Amino acid sequence: MNFDDSDRLRTLLKINGFVEVENLQNADFVIINTCCVRQHAENRAISFLCSHKLLKNKKIFCLVGCVPSLYRDEIFKKYEFIDIICGTNSYKKFVSVLKNYNGEKISIFEEDEGFLREPLIPAAKNKLSSFLSITKGCENFCSYCVVPYTRGKLVSKPSNIVINEIKQLVEKGVKEIFLIGQNVNEYGKDIGERFVDLLYKISEIEGILRIGFLTSHPKDIPDELIDCFVNIKKLYKHLHLPLQSGSNKILKLMNRKYTAEKYLEIIEKVRKKVNNISITSDIIVGFPYEEKKDFLETYNLVKKIEFDDLFVFKYSPRPQTKASEFLDTVSEEEKRERHFHILNLQDKISLLKNKKVEGQILDTFIKEKSFKKENTYIGRTETNKPVLVNFQKDITGKVLKIRVIEGLRHYFIGEVL
C-alpha cells in the first residue's frame, strides 16, 4: 500500500512540474513516505531523515503518510529540521503547498478526493506488474492496529474507476494486477458493491494475465470468494490470511472476531475446494498477556496447518490502540525466542512443501529479469510462488510451462520447456 501511495504521489509531483533526482544532494525537497504499523518501520523513516539533516545546501524535509497522521504537530517539537508534514489523505494539497512553499512549517491534514480522483499511476517502461488500491482505511479496530487512526474509515473505490484504471495500465504494458486494501474482502460495503463481483469483472479485461489480492480477514471469507480461485483462471491460487495467534485468549484480546477453530475450519474448506492453493499468514508473538501455553497453541496450530509461508512479527505497542493500554508482559528476550522458534518451524515446513513440487510442470508468469544473474528471469507460478529460470532470450511478460528442478526454502529453480 505504501508503494502504491508513493507512486501516486510521484505521479502528482511529475504532473505539477517536479523532477525526480537520483542524487539526494541535488534535491530541493526530500520527501519520506512513512509506515507506522510497527515501531521498527517508524524508526527507520525518522532515522533516515535524521541522518541527512546536516546535508550541504538547504533541503526542505517533508514527512508524509502514516507517521505524521499519528503524531501530528508533535513531530515539529521533536524534530525541528522537518519543514512539512502531511497525512495519508492530503497529497493533492501537499503538492500545491510545495509549488508555492515560502519556508514556513506547515501541517497538511485536510481530506481531499485523491484516492478516488487522482490521475492514474503511469506505468514505468517495461513494468509488467502494478499494485492498485481498491480500498483505504479500516473499521475493524484490532486492538494492536494503528491503521484506523492513520487511514480512517473504510472507503471503497467504485468498480468502474478500478476497471478504467486497470485498462489504462494494460495499455501501458501491465499484465499483472495486485489489488490491495487493509481488508479487501470488505470492498464495496460502503458503496453497495462486492469484492467477488469486482474480481470477475477484472478477469474479463483483455491483456491481464494474472490477478492477485492482499489482504483478507478470516471473519470475511464467503464461499463465493473461495469459488473464485476455481472459476477465475487468471487469479493466483494464493490466499494470504493473517492468523496472528493460535490462542483464543489472545485472539479475543486482539479483537480479531474469530477463534482458532473457526480459522482452521476456513483453511480446511479452502484446501478442499481449491487444489494445491498456497496459503500464507501473519503471526504476532509476544502480545500482552501471551503466556507460554498461548504461544504453544500458536506454534502447534502453525505446525498443523503447514502454511506455505509465514510472516512473523514481535509485538510492539502502537499509540492510540487499545493494546497500548495493556501491560507489555512479555520480555524482549522472550519475544525474540518465540519469534525464532516460529520462523525455524516455518523454514522446515516451507522447504519440505517446496521439495514436493520438484519435477512438476507449472504454468508460470515471467515477471522480470534478475538483476543478480545474467540471462536469469523471475517468474510466479499459479500459486504465486517465485521461480528462477535461465533463458537466452527475453521471456518477460509471457506465461510459460516451467519444470521445477529444485525446491528451496523461498523459491523454486526451474527450466523452460
C-alpha positions as CSV (number, residue, x, y, z in Angstrom):
1,M,0.0,0.0,0.0
2,N,2.9,2.3,0.7
3,F,4.4,1.6,-2.7
4,D,1.1,2.4,-4.3
5,D,0.8,5.7,-2.3
6,S,4.3,6.6,-3.2
7,D,3.7,6.0,-6.9
8,R,0.6,8.2,-6.8
9,L,2.4,11.0,-5.1
10,R,5.3,10.7,-7.5
11,T,2.7,11.0,-10.4
12,L,1.2,14.1,-8.9
13,L,4.6,15.7,-8.5
14,K,5.6,15.0,-12.1
15,I,2.3,16.3,-13.4
16,N,2.9,19.5,-11.5
17,G,6.4,20.1,-12.9
18,F,8.6,18.5,-10.3
19,V,11.6,16.4,-11.5
20,E,12.8,13.4,-9.5
21,V,16.6,13.3,-9.0
22,E,18.8,10.3,-8.3
23,N,21.3,12.1,-6.1
24,L,19.8,13.3,-2.9
25,Q,22.4,16.1,-2.8
26,N,20.8,17.7,-5.9
27,A,17.3,17.7,-4.4
28,D,15.3,20.7,-3.2
29,F,12.7,18.6,-1.4
30,V,13.3,15.4,0.4
31,I,10.0,13.5,0.9
32,I,9.7,10.4,3.1
33,N,6.5,8.4,2.9
34,T,6.1,6.5,6.2
35,C,4.5,3.5,7.7
36,C,3.8,3.1,11.4
37,V,2.2,-0.4,11.6
38,R,5.3,-1.4,13.6
39,Q,7.7,0.6,15.7
40,H,10.6,-0.6,13.5
41,A,9.2,0.9,10.3
42,E,8.5,4.2,12.1
43,N,12.1,4.3,13.5
44,R,13.7,3.7,10.1
45,A,11.9,6.6,8.5
46,I,12.8,9.0,11.2
47,S,16.3,7.7,11.3
48,F,16.8,8.2,7.6
49,L,15.7,11.9,7.8
50,C,17.9,12.5,10.9
51,S,20.9,11.0,9.1
52,H,20.6,13.6,6.3
53,K,19.6,16.8,8.3
54,L,23.1,18.2,8.0
55,L,23.4,17.9,4.3
56,K,25.2,20.7,2.4
57,N,22.7,23.0,0.7
58,K,19.4,23.6,2.4
59,K,16.8,20.9,1.8
60,I,13.1,21.1,2.6
61,F,12.4,17.9,4.6
62,C,8.9,16.5,4.2
63,L,7.4,13.7,6.3
64,V,4.2,12.2,4.7
65,G,1.9,9.2,5.3
66,C,1.0,7.4,8.5
67,V,3.6,8.7,11.0
68,P,2.5,12.4,10.7
69,S,-1.1,11.2,10.7
70,L,-0.5,9.6,14.0
71,Y,1.6,12.2,15.8
72,R,0.6,15.4,14.1
73,D,2.4,18.5,15.4
74,E,4.4,16.6,18.0
75,I,6.8,16.0,15.1
76,F,7.8,19.6,14.8
77,K,8.5,19.8,18.6
78,K,10.8,16.7,18.5
79,Y,12.4,17.2,15.0
80,E,12.9,20.9,14.4
81,F,14.6,20.3,11.0
82,I,11.4,18.8,9.5
83,D,9.6,21.5,7.4
84,I,6.3,20.0,6.2
85,I,4.2,17.1,7.4
86,C,1.2,15.6,5.5
87,G,-1.3,12.9,6.3
88,T,-2.3,10.0,4.2
89,N,-5.4,11.7,2.6
90,S,-3.9,15.1,1.6
91,Y,-1.5,14.5,-1.2
92,K,-3.1,17.0,-3.7
93,K,-2.9,19.8,-1.1
94,F,0.7,18.8,-0.3
95,V,1.8,19.1,-3.9
96,S,0.1,22.5,-4.1
97,V,2.0,23.7,-1.0
98,L,5.3,22.5,-2.4
99,K,4.7,24.6,-5.6
100,N,4.3,27.8,-3.5
101,Y,6.4,27.0,-0.5
102,N,7.6,30.0,1.5
103,G,9.7,28.5,4.2
104,E,7.1,28.2,7.0
105,K,6.5,25.0,8.9
106,I,3.3,23.5,7.5
107,S,0.9,20.7,8.6
108,I,-1.4,19.3,6.0
109,F,-4.2,17.1,7.1
110,E,-7.3,18.2,5.2
111,E,-9.1,15.5,3.3
112,D,-9.1,15.5,-0.5
113,E,-10.6,13.1,-3.0
114,G,-7.2,12.0,-4.2
115,F,-7.9,8.3,-3.6
116,L,-10.8,8.4,-6.0
117,R,-9.8,11.2,-8.3
118,E,-6.0,11.3,-8.6
119,P,-4.6,10.7,-12.1
120,L,-3.7,7.1,-12.9
121,I,-0.2,5.9,-11.9
122,P,1.8,5.9,-15.2
123,A,3.4,2.5,-15.6
124,A,7.1,2.7,-15.9
125,K,8.6,1.5,-19.1
126,N,8.6,-2.3,-19.3
127,K,6.7,-2.5,-16.0
128,L,4.6,-5.6,-16.2
129,S,3.1,-5.6,-12.7
130,S,1.2,-3.0,-10.7
131,F,-0.4,-2.6,-7.3
132,L,-3.8,-1.0,-7.2
133,S,-5.5,0.2,-4.0
134,I,-9.2,-0.6,-4.1
135,T,-9.9,0.4,-0.5
136,K,-8.4,2.7,2.1
137,G,-8.9,2.7,5.8
138,C,-10.4,0.1,8.1
139,E,-13.1,-0.1,10.8
140,N,-12.2,-3.5,12.4
141,F,-10.2,-1.9,15.2
142,C,-8.0,-4.9,16.0
143,S,-6.6,-3.9,19.4
144,Y,-3.0,-3.8,18.2
145,C,-3.5,-2.0,14.9
146,V,-3.0,1.7,14.3
147,V,-4.4,1.8,10.8
148,P,-7.9,3.1,11.7
149,Y,-6.2,6.0,13.4
150,T,-3.9,6.9,10.5
151,R,-6.0,6.0,7.4
152,G,-9.5,6.5,8.7
153,K,-12.7,4.6,8.0
154,L,-13.3,2.2,5.1
155,V,-13.6,3.9,1.7
156,S,-14.0,1.8,-1.4
157,K,-13.1,2.9,-4.9
158,P,-16.1,2.3,-7.3
159,S,-15.6,-0.6,-9.6
160,N,-16.0,1.5,-12.8
161,I,-13.0,3.6,-11.7
162,V,-11.0,0.4,-10.8
163,I,-11.8,-1.1,-14.2
164,N,-10.8,2.1,-16.0
165,E,-7.5,2.3,-14.2
166,I,-6.7,-1.3,-15.0
167,K,-7.5,-0.8,-18.7
168,Q,-5.2,2.2,-18.8
169,L,-2.4,0.2,-17.1
170,V,-2.9,-2.6,-19.6
171,E,-2.4,0.0,-22.4
172,K,0.9,0.9,-20.8
173,G,2.1,-2.7,-20.7
174,V,0.9,-4.0,-17.3
175,K,-0.1,-7.7,-17.3
176,E,-0.3,-8.5,-13.6
177,I,-2.5,-6.6,-11.1
178,F,-2.4,-6.9,-7.3
179,L,-5.5,-5.4,-5.7
180,I,-4.7,-4.1,-2.2
181,G,-6.5,-2.9,0.8
182,Q,-6.4,-3.3,4.6
183,N,-9.1,-5.9,4.2
184,V,-10.1,-6.4,0.5
185,N,-13.0,-8.7,1.5
186,E,-14.8,-5.6,2.9
187,Y,-14.5,-3.9,-0.5
188,G,-17.8,-2.3,-1.5
189,K,-19.6,-2.5,1.8
190,D,-19.8,1.3,1.9
191,I,-20.9,1.7,-1.8
192,G,-23.2,-1.3,-2.3
193,E,-20.7,-3.4,-4.3
194,R,-18.9,-6.7,-3.7
195,F,-15.3,-7.8,-3.9
196,V,-16.2,-11.1,-5.7
197,D,-18.1,-9.2,-8.4
198,L,-15.1,-6.9,-8.9
199,L,-12.8,-10.0,-9.4
200,Y,-15.0,-11.4,-12.1
201,K,-15.1,-8.0,-13.9
202,I,-11.3,-7.7,-13.8
203,S,-10.9,-11.2,-15.1
204,E,-12.7,-10.2,-18.3
205,I,-10.2,-7.4,-19.1
206,E,-8.2,-8.4,-22.2
207,G,-4.4,-8.2,-21.6
208,I,-4.5,-9.1,-17.9
209,L,-2.7,-12.4,-17.4
210,R,-2.6,-12.6,-13.6
211,I,-4.6,-11.2,-10.7
212,G,-3.7,-11.2,-7.0
213,F,-5.0,-9.6,-3.9
214,L,-3.9,-8.6,-0.4
215,T,-5.1,-8.8,2.4
216,S,-8.1,-10.9,3.7
217,H,-9.6,-11.1,7.1
218,P,-10.7,-14.5,8.4
219,K,-14.1,-13.1,9.5
220,D,-14.9,-12.1,5.9
221,I,-14.3,-15.2,3.7
222,P,-17.5,-16.0,1.9
223,D,-17.9,-19.2,-0.1
224,E,-18.2,-17.2,-3.3
225,L,-14.7,-15.9,-2.8
226,I,-13.3,-19.4,-2.4
227,D,-15.1,-20.3,-5.6
228,C,-13.2,-17.5,-7.4
229,F,-10.0,-19.5,-7.1
230,V,-11.6,-22.3,-9.1
231,N,-13.6,-20.2,-11.6
232,I,-11.2,-17.4,-12.4
233,K,-8.2,-18.9,-14.3
234,K,-6.2,-15.6,-14.1
235,L,-6.5,-15.4,-10.3
236,Y,-3.4,-16.6,-8.4
237,K,-4.3,-19.7,-6.3
238,H,-2.9,-17.9,-3.3
239,L,-4.7,-16.7,-0.1
240,H,-2.9,-14.6,2.4
241,L,-5.0,-15.0,5.6
242,P,-3.5,-13.5,8.8
243,L,-3.9,-15.8,11.8
244,Q,-2.0,-13.5,14.3
245,S,-2.4,-16.1,17.1
246,G,-3.4,-19.7,17.7
247,S,-4.7,-18.9,21.2
248,N,-8.3,-18.0,21.6
249,K,-7.5,-15.9,24.7
250,I,-5.1,-13.8,22.7
251,L,-7.3,-13.6,19.7
252,K,-10.1,-12.2,21.9
253,L,-7.6,-9.6,23.4
254,M,-6.6,-8.7,19.8
255,N,-10.3,-8.2,18.9
256,R,-10.0,-10.5,15.9
257,K,-13.6,-11.7,16.0
258,Y,-12.8,-15.4,15.2
259,T,-11.5,-18.4,17.1
260,A,-8.6,-20.7,16.2
261,E,-11.2,-23.4,15.5
262,K,-13.0,-21.1,13.1
263,Y,-9.7,-20.2,11.3
264,L,-8.8,-23.9,10.9
265,E,-12.3,-24.6,9.5
266,I,-11.7,-21.9,6.8
267,I,-8.4,-23.4,5.9
268,E,-9.8,-26.9,5.6
269,K,-12.7,-25.6,3.4
270,V,-10.3,-23.7,1.1
271,R,-8.0,-26.6,0.6
272,K,-10.9,-29.0,0.0
273,K,-12.3,-26.7,-2.8
274,V,-9.1,-25.4,-4.3
275,N,-6.4,-28.0,-5.3
276,N,-2.8,-27.0,-4.5
277,I,-3.7,-23.5,-3.2
278,S,-0.8,-21.8,-1.4
279,I,-1.8,-20.2,1.9
280,T,0.4,-17.7,3.8
281,S,-0.2,-15.9,7.0
282,D,0.9,-13.4,9.7
283,I,1.8,-14.1,13.3
284,I,2.4,-11.7,16.2
285,V,4.4,-13.1,19.0
286,G,4.8,-11.6,22.5
287,F,1.4,-9.9,22.6
288,P,0.4,-8.7,26.1
289,Y,-0.6,-11.5,28.4
290,E,0.7,-14.2,26.0
291,E,1.9,-16.9,28.3
292,K,4.0,-19.9,27.2
293,K,0.8,-22.1,26.8
294,D,-0.7,-19.4,24.5
295,F,2.5,-19.4,22.4
296,L,2.5,-23.2,22.2
297,E,-1.1,-23.1,20.9
298,T,0.1,-20.8,18.1
299,Y,3.2,-23.0,17.5
300,N,1.1,-26.2,17.3
301,L,-1.5,-24.6,15.0
302,V,1.2,-23.4,12.6
303,K,2.6,-27.0,12.7
304,K,-0.9,-28.5,12.0
305,I,-1.9,-26.1,9.2
306,E,1.5,-26.1,7.4
307,F,1.4,-22.7,5.7
308,D,3.4,-22.2,2.5
309,D,5.0,-19.2,4.1
310,L,4.7,-17.1,7.3
311,F,5.5,-13.5,8.3
312,V,6.3,-13.3,12.0
313,F,6.4,-10.1,13.9
314,K,7.4,-9.3,17.5
315,Y,4.7,-7.2,19.2
316,S,5.3,-3.5,19.7
317,P,2.7,-1.2,21.2
318,R,1.2,1.4,18.9
319,P,-0.1,4.8,20.1
320,Q,-3.9,5.2,20.4
321,T,-4.6,1.5,20.1
322,K,-6.4,-0.5,22.8
323,A,-3.5,-2.8,23.2
324,S,-1.2,0.1,24.1
325,E,-3.2,0.3,27.4
326,F,-2.3,-3.4,28.2
327,L,0.8,-4.3,30.3
328,D,3.6,-5.4,28.0
329,T,4.1,-8.6,29.9
330,V,6.4,-10.5,27.6
331,S,10.1,-9.6,27.8
332,E,12.1,-8.7,24.7
333,E,14.2,-11.8,25.2
334,E,11.1,-14.0,25.3
335,K,9.7,-12.2,22.2
336,R,13.0,-12.9,20.3
337,E,12.9,-16.6,21.4
338,R,9.3,-17.1,20.3
339,H,10.0,-15.3,17.0
340,F,13.0,-17.6,16.4
341,H,11.1,-20.8,17.1
342,I,8.1,-20.0,14.8
343,L,10.4,-18.9,12.0
344,N,12.5,-22.1,12.4
345,L,9.4,-24.2,12.3
346,Q,8.1,-22.5,9.2
347,D,11.5,-22.8,7.4
348,K,11.3,-26.6,7.7
349,I,7.7,-26.7,6.6
350,S,8.3,-24.4,3.6
351,L,11.3,-26.4,2.4
352,L,9.5,-29.7,2.7
353,K,6.5,-28.4,0.8
354,N,8.6,-26.9,-2.0
355,K,10.7,-30.1,-2.3
356,K,7.4,-32.0,-3.1
357,V,6.9,-29.8,-6.1
358,E,10.2,-30.9,-7.8
359,G,9.6,-32.4,-11.2
360,Q,6.1,-30.8,-11.6
361,I,5.4,-28.7,-14.7
362,L,3.8,-25.4,-13.8
363,D,2.3,-22.5,-15.8
364,T,4.5,-19.6,-14.8
365,F,4.1,-15.9,-15.5
366,I,7.6,-14.4,-16.1
367,K,7.6,-11.0,-14.4
368,E,11.1,-9.6,-14.6
369,K,14.7,-10.1,-15.4
370,S,17.0,-10.9,-12.5
371,F,19.5,-8.1,-11.7
372,K,21.8,-10.5,-10.0
373,K,22.5,-13.1,-12.7
374,E,22.7,-12.8,-16.5
375,N,20.0,-14.5,-18.6
376,T,18.0,-15.3,-15.5
377,Y,14.3,-14.5,-15.1
378,I,12.0,-14.4,-12.2
379,G,8.5,-15.9,-12.6
380,R,5.5,-16.6,-10.5
381,T,3.7,-20.0,-10.5
382,E,-0.1,-20.3,-10.5
383,T,0.1,-20.3,-6.7
384,N,2.2,-17.1,-6.7
385,K,5.5,-18.8,-5.7
386,P,8.7,-17.4,-7.2
387,V,10.7,-19.4,-9.8
388,L,14.2,-18.6,-11.2
389,V,14.8,-19.8,-14.8
390,N,17.7,-19.4,-17.1
391,F,17.0,-18.5,-20.8
392,Q,19.0,-16.8,-23.6
393,K,16.1,-14.7,-25.0
394,D,13.9,-12.2,-23.2
395,I,10.8,-14.0,-22.0
396,T,9.3,-11.4,-19.7
397,G,5.5,-10.9,-19.9
398,K,4.9,-14.5,-21.0
399,V,3.1,-17.4,-19.4
400,L,5.3,-20.5,-19.9
401,K,5.5,-24.1,-19.0
402,I,8.2,-24.5,-16.3
403,R,9.6,-27.7,-14.9
404,V,10.7,-27.4,-11.3
405,I,14.2,-28.7,-11.0
406,E,14.7,-27.8,-7.3
407,G,12.6,-26.6,-4.5
408,L,14.3,-24.3,-2.0
409,R,13.0,-22.6,1.1
410,H,11.9,-19.3,-0.5
411,Y,11.7,-20.2,-4.2
412,F,12.0,-22.8,-7.0
413,I,14.7,-23.2,-9.6
414,G,13.1,-24.3,-12.9
415,E,13.7,-24.8,-16.6
416,V,11.6,-23.6,-19.6
417,L,10.0,-26.3,-21.6
